[in-house]
Amino acid sequence: MTTSVSPDHAWLRESIGLATRNVAEGGGPFGAVVVRDGLVIATGTNQVTPTLDPTAHAEVVAIRAACQAVGDFRLNGCVLVSSCEPCPLCLSAALWARVDRVVYAADRHDAARAGFDDREFYELFGKPREQWSLPVHQVSTGEDDAPFEAWLARADRVDY
Ligand SMILES: [Zn+2]
């Protein structure tokens, strides 16, 4: 029987420790770290209630901190490690940040048992918008493309 553990396990345990300690500090039970070249370069904990920010999920907080740490909005070469399965918001943030990989410990069903049901968001994205409880409509103005035209006309833009 081997006693070795993968680096993922160590980082997951760190994320879980952050999440558990965050509860005592008034935050939500979620923690995340961003790893590059085998080193934790940033950490994050859920800060939704203390900062009145519904987007301050642990993964988003960790991604923001990692970007500040590396001085880039891209996190190529990085792994996002979370105490719990990232919700659609955080998965999208991971995609925008271009991380190489995402790994998590608890899953969406574990989170739902604790009262954090992002399963309903996952299910929502699988349904036609006409069935959503949140009305989302396109209303064309005739000027819809103006921001994109301005963007494309700007030679010094930084694509992302
Ligand atoms: Zn999230």
Residues whose N, C-alpha, C, O or C-beta is under 5 A from the ligand:
A	BS01	ZN	H57 P86 C87 L89 C90
